[in-house]
Amino acid sequence: MSRIELSTKNDHPNPAVTYTRDDLVGVFNRHDKNKDGRLSISELKEAFEQIGSRWPLMRAFLELLHSDENHNGFIDKEEFGKLIDHVLKNFGKKKKTMS
């Protein structure tokens, strides 16, 4: 099972939190505040805030650009799997520095 480790804000009791696919599905599902079956940019931003993104609005925007295949400005249930896969693959990775 894929896991991602994310550093959270310094005041968080656990400085590194690990999320599984199921965890992320739960986080993103809970942030569908109006229960319309899709995620808006503001709902995505709140979800990324919860999982500890340093730049949640930017991350939400980038994930929306990547996963919104029908270009309606939302992550629909048909696009949800693509969002989760992309977050598991890319979120929380450290940038390599050149020596």
N, C-alpha and C positions, 0 to 999 in steps of 0.2 A: 504494500500500500504506500502510495506517495505521501510524504510529509514535507511541510515547509516550516522552517524555523524563522520566526520574525522577532526582531528586537522591538520592544515596546518603549513607551516613554519612561524616562528615568525613575519616575515616582511609582511605577507599577511594581507590585510585590514580587513578581517573577520577571526578571529582565529578559528572558527569552521564552516565547510561547510557541508551541508546535501545533500546527493545524493539519488535520487529515482532510481528505476530500469530503467526507461526511460532515466534518466540522464546518468547512467553508460553505457547503450547501445549506447547512442550518443557519449560519450567519447571514448569508445573502437572502434566504427565504424570510427570515425574521425582519429584514429591512424593507420588505415589500409592505410598507406601512398602510397603504390603501387597499391592499389585497386584490389588486387588479391583474395579477399574474405577470407583471413585468416590472423592471427596475428602472427608475429614472436616474438622472445624473445626481440628484440630491440624495436619493436612497443609496446609490452606489457609494457616494462620498461618506455617508454615515457608516456604511459597512466597512469601508477601508479605515475609517477612524477607529472603529471597534477592534479591528485586527492589528492595529498599530502602524499603519502607514505613516511615514514621515510627511508626505505630501498627499493627503487623501483626495483633494479635489483634482489634482493633476493625475493621480493614479486612476480615479474614476473616469476622467475624460479619456485617457489613453485606452483603458479597457473598453469603454463604450465605442471608441473608434475601431478597435480591433474586433469586437464581438457583434456589433450591430450590423448584421448582414443585410437587413432590409432597409437600413438607413432611416428608420422612423424616430430615432432619438431615444430609444428604450432598449433594454435587454429583455426580449420576449422569452417565453418558456422554451421556444424552439432554439434560441441562442444561448440559453443558460449553461448548457454543457460546455460550449466553446469558451464561455467566460471562466468557468471553474477550471477547465484544463489549462487555459492560459495563465491564470493566477498561480496554479500549482507549478507550472513550468518556469515562470519568470519572476514572481513576486518574492521579495526577500533575498534575492541573490545579491551578493556584494560585487561591486564593480572592481575589476582587476586594475591595479595601478602599474604603470610602466616603471621599470627600474633603470 
